[in-house]
Amino acid sequence: MTVQRAFAVVAHPDDIEFMMAGTLGLLHAAGWEIHYMTVANGCCGSVEYDAAMTAHPPGRVDPGSGCGRRDLP
């Protein structure tokens, strides 16, 4: 019996979740052997902005700022 394998190679730690988790999950459910490799560890941030700017960019709206409010339309 031939073993079917999938090998995902991504650049960033969350790339699999955002781009291919569903496909890999379906392949695994179909009996495939799944392997993955992340090339970067994700700690570099940005080469253009410093850590403070990356963490809190100007004009960014907190996505949870309106959560739970009943007075919003």
JOSUL-V764036 format. One record per residue. N is the residue number from 1. NEAR is the number of other C-alpha atoms within 12 Angstrom. D_LAST is the distance of its C-alpha to the last C-alpha in whole Angstrom. Layout:
N,NEAR,D_LAST / N,NEAR,D_LAST
//
This chain:
1,3,59 / 2,7,57 / 3,11,54 / 4,14,51 / 5,16,49 / 6,21,46 / 7,19,46 / 8,24,43 / 9,20,43 / 10,22,40 / 11,16,40 / 12,21,37 / 13,20,37 / 14,19,33 / 15,20,34 / 16,23,35 / 17,17,32 / 18,13,30 / 19,17,33 / 20,20,35 / 21,19,34 / 22,13,34 / 23,19,37 / 24,25,39 / 25,19,38 / 26,15,39 / 27,20,42 / 28,19,43 / 29,12,42 / 30,15,44 / 31,15,47 / 32,18,47 / 33,19,48 / 34,23,45 / 35,19,46 / 36,22,44 / 37,18,44 / 38,18,42 / 39,16,44 / 40,15,42 / 41,14,41 / 42,14,38 / 43,12,39 / 44,14,40 / 45,16,36 / 46,13,37 / 47,10,40 / 48,10,38 / 49,14,36 / 50,13,37 / 51,14,35 / 52,12,33 / 53,15,32 / 54,16,31 / 55,13,29 / 56,13,27 / 57,13,27 / 58,11,26 / 59,7,22 / 60,12,21 / 61,10,18 / 62,12,18 / 63,7,16 / 64,9,16 / 65,10,14 / 66,12,11 / 67,10,12 / 68,8,12 / 69,9,10 / 70,7,8 / 71,7,7 / 72,8,4 / 73,5,0
//
